[in-house]
Amino acid sequence: MSSTPLDDLFDRYVRQCCCELFAAYGVSLVADGQEQAEKQRYGLAGIIGFTGDQVKGSLLLASTVEMIAATFPVKVASGASTEDALVDWTGELSNQLLGRIKNRLLPHGVSFALSIPVSLSGADLEQSRLVKPSLRRFALRGNGGAVHICLEAQLRGDLQLRTEPVSSTEVDVVHEGDMLLF
């Protein structure tokens, strides 16, 4: 598989951002082997697209119900469906993960807008094993099960990346946990 400088940045940041995101909700993750990710079946998935002047793509976060439930930050109100809440939460996790990745890429000169996440639930969801040059797979594991990230990114035009990030004071980055009012 050929690699681009953008692929190298994704390889550098996706696992790191996913581990940080799950740690923010009290769940510890570690990198897992590629073979484990392809054999695993999942109960929940969140998919979110992104587009910018120089890059477009999508991110899929798939996990076990137990893992997503372990990160769920609120108790579900009586009468509400826990399953529905976890499905929505999985989409929100994919949104937060892509936001963290975007924050890491901004200082390298990569910017894009995020779409609205889509959530899926089902018995034995499985990621296609189709091999594409634009597809990156990342596998992580924690006490509640596995997390699988698939990131597909396509370059548009001539992307000029900064190999080393500029200072965060030079880039307008919204930090994780900040609130924006508009």
N, C-alpha and C positions, 0 to 999 in steps of 0.2 A: 504494500500500500504506500503510495507516495504521500509525503507529508509537506505541509506548507508552514510558514511561520505562525499563521493563525492556529493551525492544528496543534503546534507545539505549545501555544499559550493555553488552549483548551486543555491539553494534557496536563499542564502545570496547575491549572486552577479548578477544574471541575470537581475532583475528589476532595481537594482542600475545602472548597465552598460547601460541598455536601456534608462533610464531617462537621464543619462549623455550624451549619444550619441545624442539623440534628442535635448537636451538643447544646445549642441555645434552648432546646426543648427537653434537655436532660437525657438524651440518648447518645451513647458512644458508638461510633462506627469505625471499622478498620477496612482497608483495601482487601478485596477478595480476588481469587483467581478468575481468569476469563472463562474457563470451562464451567465453573460453578454458576456463573451468571446465565450461561446459555441453557443449563439444565433446569434452572429454577422456574417455577410458575408463580404468578402473583395474583392477588385478589383486588388490588387497586392500582390505578395509574392516573397520572396527570400529564397533560400534553399542553405545551405552550409554544407559540411561534414567535419569531422575531424578524425584524427587517430594518435595514439601514441603507445608506448610500452605497456601502462597499460590501455588505454581508447580509445574508438572509438564511433562515433555517428554522429548526424546531428542536425542542428538548422534551424528552419523555422521562418521567420519573415513575418507576413501577416498584411496588413493594408489597410485602405481606400485610394483611389487615392488622396483625399484632404489632408490627413495627409502626404503622401509621397511628394506631391507637395509643402507642406509647408516647408519641409526640403531641397528641391532642391537648391543647392548652386549657380547655374549659370543660366543665361537666355539662353534659347534654341535659337540657330542661326536660322535665317530665312531660310525656306525651309526644316529644320530638323523637324522630327516628335516629338512633345512633348510627346506623348504617349510612343514611343520607348525609349526616354531618361529617362522617369520615370520608365519604366520597368527595364532598365539597372541600374538605381540608386537604385532601391529596392534591387537588388542583391548586390550592393556595400554596402548598409546599413547592410545587413546580414553579410557581410564580416567584416565590421568595428565592429559590435556588438560582433561577435565571437572573434575577435582580442582583444577587451577590456576584455572579459571574460577570455581569455587565460592569459592576463597580470595579472589578479587577482589570477588565479590559480597557476601560476609559483612559487610564493613564498611559496605555500603549497606543492610543489613537484610534481605538475601535469603539464606535457608538452605534446603537440600534434601539428601536422601540419594541416593546413587548406587546403581544396581543393578549386577548382574554384567554385564560386557561380553560381547557376542557378536561373533565374528569370521567373516568370509566371505572366500573366495578364488574366483577364476574368471577365465576369459578375457573381457576386455572388460566388466567390471562397469560399469554406467552408472546414474547417479542419475536418478530420474524428474524430468521437467521440469514437473511439476504445480506450479501457482502457488497457494500458500495464504498467507493473511495471517500465520499463526503461524510460517512457515518463513523462516529466514535462511540465505543461502548465502555462503560465504567461500572464496576461491580464493588459493592461495599457490603459489610455484614455487621450486625450487632446482635444483642441478646434477643431481640424480638423477631429476628429473621434477616432477610436480605433486602437491599436496595439496589436497583439497577437503573442506570442513567444511560440513555441513548441521545446523543447530540449529533444532529446533522446540520452542517453549515456549508454554504456555497458562497464563494467569493464573487463579487461583482466588480469588474474592472480591475484597476491596479491599486491594490491595498498597500499603503506604506505604513508599516508598523514600527513603533519604537521598541527596540529589543529590550531596553530597560525602561521601566515606568518613570514618568515624570513625577514630581512631588505632588501629593494630594492637594496642596494649596494652589497648584497651577491648574487643576481640573475641578470642575464643578460636580462633585460626587455627593450623592445623598447616601449617608451611612446607614447601615442596618440598624433598625430601631428608631431612626429619626421619623418624625411626623411632618407631613407636608399638608398645609392648608391652602386651598385655592377655591 
